């Protein structure tokens, strides 16, 4: 029972509410102020003009109302407040306003009618009601709960508790009042207010009512109090299908899919109720979270066996389950069988095809959508970004703007990621200004994307500025700035950020360690790198991946510790890939270790025999040691295998436009001026002495110029 739950947990109210009696009115005022503070600023700053929601039905089918000549006008002919006032005058003249049911129809029209009702007028009617009743007050509370300022419902509830009519009648909330208030608390996540309402429920002995009981569970699960909700559920003698559904879907929304499925199993065993569409939405979503395709198919079959109506929401969650579990063919079949498709349906399929790499199919489906809001646009832009097609993503963003679709924070994150991939700093700056101009909320996700973009596009100072301006930073934010600092060679700053992250209680992940090890590699900090690499598994319980090993091999190799580097490669728990062997190969070339360099090169050629760069660099290494015969063998091997040198590709951003060039490219209209500038730069570079022991890029060029390949 809910009462037993409150009695056994008195500390709950003490922890979450002010220590006042359940009927404390001052606490309601304070909590109302907190509730208003949670509302978006754009709503709090607007004048308090109420507009009844067009989604609320206010009409009745009561025979007395429809058969009465005056009241029937109110139901069928009343179109404005002027009409309402005329009908009200007629009711006063005839004494009909003394009838509680008749008077409640006036209140209902002014509170709920989309024909021009006035919520403030409905309150005036309440306070002037000759024979007040909870039914009429509930109508207005309901209207407020579903209106622009739902927190005002608590003020009206406060007035309801202390209201005394002119005839001395006192009001008492009923089993319809509390569900309205608890659902509002759930929607606004007002846990303290909701717990105080629960205190009133217990005081007035409504904990045994099924409507109040279900609303209590819904409130508790919505505010994350799943254990408390489960306790209320278990100790109650009144529960129905709604109770089970609230608990199951509460666990699902909290990401606790296993518990949700266990509760569903208990529901079937107890046979308290048969599952309906809402139940199946919950359990199918649980399968999606677990990526359990087999169980998802079983639930789909159960839906058929039970003859449940395949509503649009149920079909959409099944579609989402198949897509996220990788069965796009079954998703396609279900999609084609759906008679009515919503924007969610289309977007789910677009995401499904894009996730599996079918970008062309996703694009065709996207273009076939009858209507598109920001969500499918975001899905398609994100798909291009994830496929590293940054130019297409930004192009689609510009098309989205041309279609007058308002982007949101998710759009901005995807576009900033595309800029980071392309190094498009000018476009990234424009997007940042767009965010500021349109007052988009720079939350931790968007802030992290800005940091990452500035860092990867070369403006580390701006990245640091944005990093420090983010009000709340998480592990991803720190990872982005650590990686950026490492990329720019700011080794000590990167390590300082890492220590700051640890002291803040944030847990680094494998990407964080990749950034820290890269910083050590750029700074030549061998001891620090060894220690951090060791702490990954010993302190943070993160198993090093192959990229971490490649960083360590690179770090040791650059420092000339080639023996330790090859020992690390041989001790790896997985097979070394081309990146690992490549790091070792370049280190051998720098330190002129021919024997180990040959071994690394042979491994690289085994992994990718068509990589022309390995042949070129190996031949150059032989040339540097005057081993011309060996260099010739490599060149012959390259010719025999038919390997051609892959032309290099560079890109540059000018005035927000990206230009790509390959070797000997003359496609650009200003190619002559570009080559003239390149010649001047080359002449200046010849005057600069190279750092001793570091391979000069002209070495490779000279070999080609001499016609040896």
N, C-alpha and C positions, 0 to 999 in steps of 0.2 A: 504493500500500500504506500501511496505517496506520503501519507501522514507518518507512517513508520519510518520511511526514508528520511524525512526531515528531523524526526525525533532522534534517530540514530546518528545523524550527522549535524548536530547543532553548530559545529565549528564551520560548516560550509557557509552559512549565512554570515557568521562572524568574520570569515576571511574575505568574503566577496561583497558584503554590504556594510553600510554604516550601522553601528550598534544602536538601532532605534526599534521601536515597536513596529509590528507589521503594518500598522495604520499611520506611520509617521508621514506627515504631509510635507514637512520641510525637506526630507530626503527625496521625495518625488520632484520637488522643484530643482534640487541640485542635479539629480539624474537627468531631468529633462534638459537642463543646460548642457550636460555632457552629450546627450543624444543629439542635440542640435549641432554641437561642435563637430560631430562625426560626419555631418552632411557635407556634400561638396560646396566649396566656397561660392561657386556660381549660383547655387540655389539659395544660400543663406543671405546673399546680398540683394536678392530680388524682393520687391514688395510682396507682402503677404496677401495676394489675391488668390482665392481658392477657385479651382475649376473642377467640378465633378468629373470623375473618370468616365469616359464613354464606354468602358468595358463592364461597368456595373449595371445589373438589371434592377430596376426599382419597382416595376409593375407587379400587380398581384392578380391572382385568379379567384379571390374570395368572392363567393356569390353575393354576399351582402353589399360589398363595394360595387360590383359590376351591375347590380340590379338597382342601386340607389340612383335617382336622377342627378343629384349633385355630385356624388362621388364618382359616378361613371364619367362625368365630364373631366374630372381630374385625371382619370386613367387614360382617356382616349383623346380629349380635345385640348388639354392644357399644354401649351407650347412655350410659355415664358413665365417669368416671375410676375408680370402684370396680370396674366390670366390667373395665376395662383392666388394673388391678392384678391381678385374679384370673387373667386370661388370661396376663399376664406371668409370674406365679408358675408356671403350668402350663408355659410355654415354658422357664423356667429348670430346672424339674424334669426335663423331657424333653431338655434340651440344645438346644432349637430356637433359643434366643436367640443361639447361636453362628453361626447362618445370617444372613448380611448382609441378604438380602432380607426374611426374616421379621422381623428386628429393625427394619428400616426401616419396617415397617408399624406398629409400636408408636410410633415417632417421628411418623409421618404422622398417626395418630389424635390424639395429644396436641397436635400443632402445628396441625392443619388442621380437625379435625372440629367441626362446629357442635353436636354432641351433648353438649358439655360438656368439650371438650378443655382442656388446661392448657399454655400456651406455656412457662412456667417448668419444668414437668415434662419437656417435650420437650428442653430444654437439658440437664437432668440425665441424661436417657437418652443424649444425644450424648456427654457426657464419660465415661459409664460403658460405652460401646460397646466390646465386645471387639475387633471388627475394623472400625474406623471407615472410612467412605468418604465421598467428596464428595457422593454422591447424598443421603445422610441429612442432611448439613449444609445442602445446598441446600434441602431441604424446610423446615427451620426458618428459614433466611434468607428464603425466599419468604413464609412465614407472617408474619414480622416486617415485611417490606416492605409487606405488605398489611394491616397492623394499625395500631393507634393510634399507635404510636411507631416509625415506619419507620427513623428515624436509628439505632436500636439495631442494625440489621442490620450496620452498619459495625463495631461493637464485636465482634459475633460473627465477622465476617470476620477481624478482627484476631486473635481467639483461634484461628481456623482456621489462620492462617498459622504460629502458634507451637505448635499442639497436637501433643503426642506421646502416643500411647496407652500403656497399661501393657505392651503387647507390643512397644513401640518403633516403631510405625507412625506415619509423618508424613503429614500431609494436604497435598493440593495442589488449589487451585481449578481448576475445569474450565470448559468452554465454556458451561455453564449457570449458573455462579456469576456471571460478569461481567455478563451481560445483566440479571440481577436487580438488581445493585448500580447499574448505569448507568441503568436505568429509574427507580430510586428517586432518583438524583441529578437526573434530568430532571424528575421530579415535584416535587421540593423546590427546584429551581433551585440546586443545590449545585455550581456550576461548578468550584470549587477541588478539592472532593472527587472529582468526576468525572474531572478531569484527572489526579489522582493514581492513580485506578483505571486510567486509560488507560496510565499508566506501567507498572503491573503487567501489563497486557495485553501490552504490547510486551516486557517482560522475560521473560514466560513463553511468548512466541511464539504467542499466540492471535489475532493481528491478521488472519490469513488465514481464520479461521472465520466462516462466513456469519452465524451468530447473534450473535456478538460484534461483527462488522462493522456489522450493522444496528442493534444497540443503541448502538454508538458514534455513528452518524449521528443516531439519535433523540435521544441525550443532547445532542449539539452543537447541533442545531437548536432544541431546547427551551430551551437556555440562550442563544440568540441568536447563536451562533457559526456563522452561515450560510456564510460564506466558507470557514472551516475544514472544515465539514461537506462542502461541495461539493468541496474539495480531496481529502478522504479518499475521497469517492465516485469522483471522476475517476481517482485513482491506484490504485484497488482492482481486482484481477482477479476478485473474487468479489462479485457483486451480483445481486439478483433483484428481483422485484416489490416486496417489502417495502422494499428500498433506495430504489427510485424513489419509492414512496409517502411514505416518511419525508422525503425531500428536497422533494418537491412540497408536501406539507402543512406542512412547516417554513416554506417561503417564504410560503405563504398565511397562516399564523398570525402571521407578522411583517408582514403587510400588503403584501408585495411580490408582488402578483398577476401583474404582467407577467413577472417572472422565473420564477414557478411555471408559467405557460403555456408559456414557452419551453422549460423542462425537459420538460414533457409532450410538446412537439413533438419534442424529441430522443429521447424514449422511443419514440415511434411510428416514428421514422426508423431507430433502431438495431434495433428489433424484439427487444429483450432479453426483453420480457415483454408480455403483453396486459393492458390496464387492467382493473381490477376495480371493485367498488363504492367502495372507499376512494379509489382514484384519481379517480373521477368526483366524489366528494364534494369533493375538493380543487379540481379545475378549475372546478366549478360555483360554489363559494364564491369563487374568483378572479373569475369573471364578476360575481358580486354586488358584490364590492369595486370593480370597474371600472364597475359599472352598465351592462354591455354586454349588453343584452337579446338582440341578434341572435346573438352568440356563445353565450349561454346556451341559446337555442333549439336551436342546432346540436349542443351537447353533449347536450341532452335527446333529440334524434333519434338521436345516436350510441348512447346508452344503449339505446334501443329496437332499433336495428340490431344491436347486439352481443348482444341477448337477456339483458342483465344483470338480475338480480333487483332489483325495485323495493322495496328494504328501507325500513323506516320512516326511518332516518337519511338515506338518499338522497332519499326523497320530501320530507322536511322541508327539505333544503337547496335542492331545486328550487323548493319552495313559497316559501322565503325569497327566492330569486333573482327569481322573478316579482313578488313583492310589492315588493321594494326597487327593482326596475327599472320599476315602475309598471304592470305588466300584471296588474291585479287579476282580470280576467275569466279569464285562463288559470290564475291561482292558484286561483280559485273552482272551475274545472273539475277541476283536479288534486285539490283538497281533497275534492270530492264523489266522486271515483273511488277515493279511499283507503279500503280496507276497514278498516284499523285506524288510529286517530288517537290520538296522545299529547297530553299537555298542551302540548308544544312546538308541535305542529301547530295546535291551536286558538289558542294565543297568537299565532302567526305571522299567522294570518288576522285576528285582532282588531287587531293592529298595522297590518296592511296597509290595512284599511278605514279605520282612524282616521287614518293618515298621509295618505290621499287626501281626508279630510274627511267620510267617510261615518260619522259618529258614531252615528247611529241603528242602522245595520246592524251596526257594531262592538258596540254595546250589546246588541243581540239575540243576536248570536253569543256574546258574553261570558256572557249569562244561560243560554244553551243548553249551556254546557260542563258535562260530567258531574262534573268535579272541578276545583277551583281551588286552587293554592298562591299564594305571594306574587307570582310572575312575571306571571300574567295580570292580577292586581289592579294591579300597578305599570304594566302596559301601558295599562290603561284609565284610570287616574288621570292618567298622563302625557299621554294623548290629550286629555283634557279641558283640561289645563293648556296644552298647545300650541295648542288652539283658543280659549284665553282664556276658558274656562268654569270659572273658579276655584271658584265656589260648588258646582257639580256635583262637582268634583274632591274638595273637602273633605267633601261629603256622602257620596261613595263611600268615602272614607277612614274615616269613622265607621261605615259599613256593614261595611267590612272588619274593623274592630275587633270589631263585634258578632258577626261570624262566627268569631271567635277565630283569625284569620289573623295571624301575627306579622309586623309590618312590618319592613323592613330599611332600610339607608341610602338606597337608591334611592327608596323610598316617601317618606322624610323630605324628600329633595331636591325631589320633585314637590310635596309639600304646602307646603313653604316657599315655593316659586315661586308657588303659588296664593295664599298669604297676601300675597306681595309684589304680586301683581296686584290684589288686593282692598283692600290696606291694612289687613288684618286683624291688627293687632299682638297682640291678646290671644291669638288662636289660635296665632300664631307663637311667642309666649312659651311657651304650653302645649306645643307641639311641641318646643321647645328643652329644656324640663324633662323631657319624655318621653325625649329622646335621652340626657340625663344620667342619668336614673333607670335606664334599661335598658342603660347602658354601651355604646351604639352607638359605633362608631369614627368620630370626627370627622376624616375625611380631608380632603384639600384640596377635594374637590368639595362635600361636605356643609358644610364650613366656609365656602366661598364662598357657598353658598345661604343660610346664616345671615346673613352680612354683607349680602347683597343684600336679604334680607327686612327686617332691622332698618333699613337705610338707606331703603328705599322706604316703610316704615311709619312713618317719622318719628323713630326713635330712633337718631340718628347716633352718639351717645356709645357705645351698646351695640354698634353696628356696628364702631366703632373698637376696642373692647375685644376682640371676637371676632376681628377681623382680626389683632391683635397676638398672640393666643393660639394661632393656627394654627401648628403647628410648621414646615410647609413651604408656602410660598405660591407660586402660579404666576401666569401673566399674567392669567388670568381673575379671580383673587382681587384683584389690583391694579385691574383694570378695574372690578370691582364697587364697591370702596371709592372710587375716583376718581369714578365716576358718582354715588355717594351723596353725597359731599362737594360735588360740583357742584350736585346737586339742592337741597342745604341752604344753598347760597350760601357755602360755605367754600372760597373760590377759592384762596387761598394754600396751604391744606392739600392741596387736590387737585393743584396743580402740584408740591408737594413730594413727594407720593406718586408722581407720574409720573416725577420725576427719580430717586427711589429705585428705582423699577422698572427704569429704564434702566441705572442703576449696578449693579443686581443681575444684569444680563446677560439680562433677559427681553425678549422682542420684543413690542411693542404691536401690536394689530390695529386694524381700522377702528372697532370699538366703543370701544376705549380712547381713540382720538383724538376720537370723538364726545363722550365725557365730559369730556375736557380742554378742547375748544372750548366746550362748554356752560359749564364753569367760567369761562372767559375772558369769555363772554357775560354771565354773572351778575355778574361783578366789573368789567365794563367795561374789561378789559385788551386794548385794541386791538392794541398792538404785540406783546404776547405771543401773541395769537391769530394775527396775521399770520405770525409766525415759525413757530409750530407747524403752521399750515396749509401753509406752504411746505415744512417738513421732512417732511411726510407722504410726498411724492413724491420729494423730492431726497435725503433721508437714509434713510428707511425703505422706500422703493419701494412705497408703498401709494397707489393712485389714489383721490383723494377721490370719495366717492359724493355723491348728491344731498342726503343729510342733512347732510353736512359743509358743503356750499355753503349750505344753509339756515341753519346755525349762524353762518357767516361773514357772511351777509347780515343776520342778526339783530344780530350784534355791531356791524357797521358802521352799521346803521340806528339802533340805540339811541344810538350815539355821534354821530349827526347827519351821518355821512359818506354821505349819500344818493347823491351822484354816484358815489362809489367802489362803493357797493352795487349800483347798476344796471349799472355797467360789469362787475362780477363776474358778475351774472346773464346779461348778454349774451355773456360769454366762456365760459360753461359748455359742456362738451363734450356735454351732454345737455339735453333740453328741461326747463325749470324746471317744477316741479309746484306744486300749491296751497300746500304748506308754504313754499316759497321766496317765491312771490308774496305769501303771507299775511304773512310776516315783513317784507317790504318795505312792504306796505300799512299794517301797524300802526305801523311807523317813520314813514311819511309822515303818519299821523294825529297821532302824538305831536309831530312837528316842523312840523305844519300845512303840508305841501307838497301842495297840492290837485292840481296838474298831474300829479305823479308818482303820487300816491295814486289818481287816476282811472284812470291807465294800469294800475296794479296791480289795481285792483278789476275793470276790464273783463276782464283776463286771468283773474282768479278766477271771474268769472261765465261765461266761456267754458268753463273747466274743469269747473265744477259750477254750472249755472244754477238748481239747486233748493236751493242752500245759503242758507237764509233769513238766516243771520248776516251774510253779506256785504252784502245789501241794507240791513240794519238799521244796520250800522256805517258804510256809505257815506252813508246818509241822515243819520246823526248827525254825520258829518264836515262835511256841507254845512250842517247846522243850526248847528254851532259857528262857522262863518264867515258866518252869517246869509244863506246862499244857499238861501232857502226854495223858490224855484222848482225848483232842481235836486233838492232833497230830495223835493218833490212828485212829480217825474218818476220818481224811484227807487221811491217808494211805489206809483205807478200801474203801473210795470213789474212790481212784485212781485204786485200784484192781477191784472193781465192774464195773467201766467204761472201764476197759481193756486198761488203759493208760500205755504205756511203756515209760521209760525215753529215750529221744532222745540222742544218743551218741554225745558227743562234737567232733568238728572237728577243727584241727589247721593246719596251713600251714607255711612253712619256705622256704626261698630262700637260696640256697647254690651254689655258682659259676654259677649263672644265671639260675639254674634249680629250679623249685618249687616242694616241696614235701608236701603231705597232710597226716595227721594222724587222726585216730579216737581212741576212748577209747580202750585200750588193743590191739592196732593194732600191729601185728608182721609181716606184709607183707614186710617190708623193709629188705634188705639183711644185714643191720647193726643194727638190732633191739636190739640185746643183748647189744651192746656198748651204744646205745641210752638210754636204761633203766638203765644201770649202771650210766650213767651221770645224769639221772633224779633222781636217789636215792641220789646221792651225793648232788645235788642241794636241794633236799627236806630236807636233814639233816642240810644243812647250813641255810635254811629258818627257821627251828625250833629254831635256836639260836637267831633269830632276833625277838625282841618283837613287837607285833602288836600294832598299834595305838589304844588307848583306845576308845571304843565305835564303832569301825568299825568291821563289820562281817568278820571273818577269813574263808578263803576258805576251811580249813580242817574241819570246822563244818559239812559241807554237806557230806564230805567224810566219817567222822566218823559214820554218821547215816547209810550209806550203808554198811560200814564194819561190823557194829553190826547186819546186817541182818534184819533191821526193814522194808525194802521195798522189 
